[in-house]
Amino acid sequence: MNGNGGNHLKWVLWSVVLLGALVISGCSSDTAPDQIREKTLGSSSNEVIVGAVWPFEKQNEQFREGLQLALEQINKEGVLGGKKIKLLEMDDGASTTKGMAIAQQFADNPSVSAVIGHRGSSVTVPASRIYANAGIVLLSPASTSPKLTDVSSPYIFRNIPNDNQIGQSLALYAAGTKHENIAIYYTDDEYGRGLANAFERQATLSGQNVVDRVSGYKDGADMMRIANKWETLDTDLIMIATRADEGITFVKAIRAAGMDTPIIGGDALDSAEFAQGGGSVEGTIVASVYDDQGQSTVNQDFRSTYIEHYGKAPDKWAAQAYDSLKLLAAGIEEAGSRSPKAIAEALSDLTSWEGVTGEHFFDTQGDVQGMSIVMKKLQQGKFQTLKPVSDSSRDSAKGGGQDE
């Protein structure tokens, strides 16, 4: 079993936190939200209710398709002796306010065992506190701010490598390709800063020089100034820590300024939006958590079935959605119960679970370990997998926060 002593300590510490909150509020443990939920879910039922929250309308990117394929396969036999998983899909519109309202809605429903979501950390982090207090298992497939698991709640799990892992892999790849003088362009938000910092730490350890860091620019003339400075500093690689839309804008601007230096970027650039950004972004190398050409039997079966269902190859978010629901179902089966506490303990105790994105297990804070990180190069509007450069494995550094 993985980390049983740490998991026990995790439950003890969280129990102390909850007990303190109850004492302050004057409530009894019998009326605590998590206790009400456990009592409700201890009764008989023919279904297990799981919430799924995502900006489906604005940024679905095959996430719903991945969920529905997994749901269909799971419910052919069911869980817990034939019970069906009932998926409650909610659209948070990538809004923190709406996301928290949805989280509260689930918290007020004592029949909900777990939730998969949200997308951005600005939504997931505050919503996660609501889930934790209500005793609902949260499995996050996309949000990776360090704040998500810093609270050490036994109910919160992250099913995607964090920024330390992504940043480390990017820097190790850069070191392996013998780049020495690297400039960083990043978004001045939690995601951009986290990824840039993680990259810079590892690059420094690898003996590379981060010659400059820039966040934002005024106009074309300002970009020309930046390009001239970077050329003077003998910059031979540019790392960008942005989301897809800003990444496209930056790459077009730096190319228009006459700089053709190779560019690498984080997992947020592994998207159809960035791939369709035009000729300027061609050649960009990005880190990703999913190799659609991976040769594992699990991935090959998933890919062929997905194409048969939807007439197109699955992307990163289809794979993440599929794995998340399948992993949660495995946790429910292992727990032998609809109880969130039992499900959380089962997920914590996983030693290895193979999904389409690779091996999964969780450390004592709920961060996924074991998933491979691959590098992809954008060629003719499509990402082509290069090679794995690092494993977010048992001996990798923890922390950080990648965030879509």
N, C-alpha and C positions, 0 to 999 in steps of 0.2 A: 504493500500500500504506500502511497506517496504522501509524505509529510503528515502522518497522523498526529504526532506530538504538536506540530505547529497548528494543525487544524483544530485540535482540542483547545489550545491556547486562544486561537482566534474566536472560538465560540464563547469561551470564558470571558474574554475582554469585551466582546460585544454584549454579552448578558449583563455585565457590570454597567455598561453605558446605558442600556435600556432600563435597567433597574433604577439608575440615578434619575433618568428622565421621568419615570413613573412616580418616584418619591417626590420630585419637585412639583409635578402636576397634581399630586394628591390622588392619582388613580390607583386602583388595585390591579394586580397582575391578571386577575380574572377578566378584566375588561380591556386589556391591552389589545391593540389591533391584531398583532401576530397570534395571540392566544385565541381570539375569536375565529381567525382564519383556520388555525389548526383544528379547532373543534368542528367547524363546518366541513372541512375537507376530510375529516375522519369518518363522516357518514357515508353511506353507500350512494353511488352514482354510476351512470353508464358512460360518463364522459369526463375528460380532463380538460379544463379550460386554460388556454394559453393566449396571452395577448401578443400582438405583433404591431409595433409602432414604427412608422417610417414616413418620410415625405413622398408617399406613393405618387401623388399627382405631379409634383415638381421634379422629383429625382428618383424615379423608380429604378431605372437602369437594371431591369430584369430581377430585382429583388423579390417582387411578388411571385414571379414565375418559379424561382427557386424554392420559395416557401410552399407553393401549391403542389409542386412535384413531390417534395418531401412528405407533405401531408397526405397526398394520395397513396404513396407507398406505405407509410406508417399505418394508415387506417385500413389497409387491406387485411391486416391481422389484428390491429389494435395494440394497445398496451394494457398491462395489468390484467391479463386474461381476457382481452377482447374489448376493452373500453376504447372509445374513439376520442381522439384529440379534437377539441373544438377550438378553432383558431378565430380570435376576435381581432380583425384588422382595423387599425385606426391610423388616420393620416394627421401627423402633427404639423405639416407644412413647414418643417424646419424652424418652427417658432418655439422659443423657450416657454413663453406664456401658455401656448396651446399644449405643448408637450407636458408641462407640469399639470395642466388641467386634466389631460388624459390619464396621467399617472395617478392623480387623485381619484379619478373615476374608477380605475382598476382597484385602487386601494379600498374604495368603498364597497367593492364587490367581493365578499368573502369566499366566493367560489373560484376565484382566479388563483392558480398555482404558480404561474411563471409568466414572464414577459420577455420577448425578444425585441430589442431596439435600444435606443433610437439611432439616428445617424450621426449628427454632430455632437461633440462633447458639450457645447454650450447648452444643449437641450438635455443630454443624458445625465450629466453630473448633478444638476439640481433635482431632476426627476428621480434619480437613483436613491436619493435620501428618502423620498416618499415611499418607494418600493421597499426599502430596507426597514423602515419604521412599521410598514404594514405587514412585514413578513412574507414578501413576494420575491421569488427568485428572479433576478434580472440577468439575462445573458446578452451582453452587448457585442454585436458583430462588426461594429464600425468605429465606435468612439473610444479613443485611447488616451485621453488626458490623464496625467498621473493622479489628478484629483479624484478620478473615478474609483480607484481602489485604495487610495490613501486612508480611507476611513476604516479599512479592514473589516467590513461587514461580511458575515458569513453568507449573505444572500446575493452578493454582487460578483459577477464573473465577466471577464473580458475575453472574447473569442477571436481576437486578432492581435498580432504583435504590436507592441507599443513603439513610441518614437525612438527610444533608446535602441531597440532592436533594429528598426528600420534605418536609423541614422548610422548605427554601427556598421550595418551591412553596406550601405552606400560608401562609407569611408574606406572600408576594407576593399571594396571593389575598385575604388579610385586608386588605392595604394597598389593593388595588384596590376593595374594598368599603367603604373609608373608615373602617374601625374604628381607633380610636386607643388605647384603654386595654384591654389584654389581660391576663387572668389565665391561668396555666398550671397544670394538674393533671397529674401524671405518676407513673408507677410508678418506684420507686427501684431500678431495675435497669439493665442496660446499654442495653436498648432504650428505656425511658422517658427516661433521662437524655440519651441520644444525640439522640433526636428533639426533646426540649425544648430542649436546647442549640442545636441547628441552627436551630430556629424562632426562638429568642430572638435569635440573632446576626443573622439576616436581618431580623427585625422592627425591631431597633435601627437597622440600616442604612437601613431604609425610613422611619425617623422615627416609628415607633410606640412606645408606652410599655408595657413589660411591668411591670404594677403589682404583681404578686405571683406566687410559685411555691409550690405546695403538693404534698406527697406524702403521701398517707394521711390518715385522720381516725379519731377514736375511735368516735363514735356520732352519732346524730341531732342532739344538742345541739352537738357540735363542728362538724358541718356547718352548723348554723344560725349559729354564730359566724363561720365562713368566708364564708358567703353575706352576712351583714351587713357584714363587712369589705370584701368586693368591691363591694358596692353603695355603700359610703361612698367607695370609690376610683373611682367612676364607671365601673366595668368594663362595656364594651359588647361584649366577646367573650371566650369561654372556649375555650382550646385544650387538648385532652386527649391525652396521650401514654401510652396504655395498650393492653392487649389487649382483645378484645371483652367477655369476662366482667366484668372490672373496670370497663370503660367503661360497661356497662349499669348496674352497681351505683352508680357515681358519678353518672351522669346522673339516675337515679331519685332519689338522695339530694338533689342540688342542686335539682331541681324540687320535691321535697317540702318543701324549706326556703323555697320561695316565689320562687326566682330563675328567671326565664324568659329570661335572656340567651342569645343565639345560641351554639351550640357547634360547633366544628370539631375534627377529629381526624385521626390518621394512617391509613396504609394497613391497619393491623391491624384497624381497625373495619369495613373493607370485607369483611364476612362475613355468611353466612346467620344465624349466631348473633346478631350485633348487630342485624340487620334484624328479627329476630323478638323483640326485646327489649321490645316493648310500646309503648304510646302515649307514654310519657315520652321515648323516644329519637327520636320522629318529628321531622323537621326538621334532624337532625344532618347536617352536611356533612363528607365525608371525602375524603382524597386516595386515588387508586387508580392502578394501572398498567394497568388493562384497561377499555376502553370496549366493552361487548358490542354496542352499536349502531354501532360504528365502520364507516365506509362503504368501507373498503379491500376490494378483491376477495378478498384473502387471508382477511380476517376474516369476510366474508360467506359465503364457501365453508365455512370452518371452522364457523361458527355453524349453518348449515343442515344440514351433515353431522352435527354433534354432536346436534342436535335429532332428526334422523332415527334416529340410533343409540340415543339414551338417553331420548328423550321429554321432554327439558327443556333449557332454555337453559344454555350453559356459564357458569361463574363465573370469578373471577380465577384460582383454582388450576387449573382445567381448562385455561385458556389458558396459564398458566405451564408446566404439565407438557407440554402439546402443543408449545409453542415450544422448550422445552429439548431434547426428544428430536429434534425436527426440525433444530434448530440443530446439535446434536451430529452428526447424520447428515450434514449439510452439511460440517462440519469433517472428518469421516472421508473423505468423497468428495474434498474438496479436497486432503487429505493423500495420498490414494491408498494408504492403509496403515492397518493396525490399530495401528501404533506410537503410544503415548501422546505421545511427544515430537513426532512429526510432526503429530498431531492438534492438540496444544497450539499448535504454531507456526502451523498453518492458522487456528485460532481467533484467535490474536493478530493475524494479518495481514488479517483481514476488514476491508474498507472499508465495507461495508454489506450487511446481511442483513435482509430484511423478514419479520417474523413477524406473528401475529395481534395481538400487543401493540405492534407498530410496528417501527421501524428498530432494528437492533442492530449495534454494533461494540464492541471492547474497548480500553481504554487500556492503558498499559504495565504496570499493576499487576493487570490482569484484571477491572477493574470495567466493567460495561456502560455504554455511552453511547448516546444517540440515542433511547431510549424516552421516549414522551410520558407525562406525568403529568396525569391528568384529575381534576376534582372532581365528586363525586356527592352528591346530596341524598336523604335517606331520606324517601320520601313514600308513605304507605299501605302500609308494610311492604316497599317495594321501592326500590332505589337508582336514581335517575334522573340520568344524566350531565348536568352543567351545561355546562362548556366546558374545554378545555385551558388551564392557567394557566402552564405552563412546560415546556420541553423539557430533559431531562437530556442535553444535547447536547454538541457539541465544546467549547463555551465555558462549560459549567457547572462549578461548583466540585466538586472531588473530596473524598472522605472520608466520615466519618460512618458510621452503621450502623442501618438500619431492621431490625427483627427481628420476625418473627411469633412 
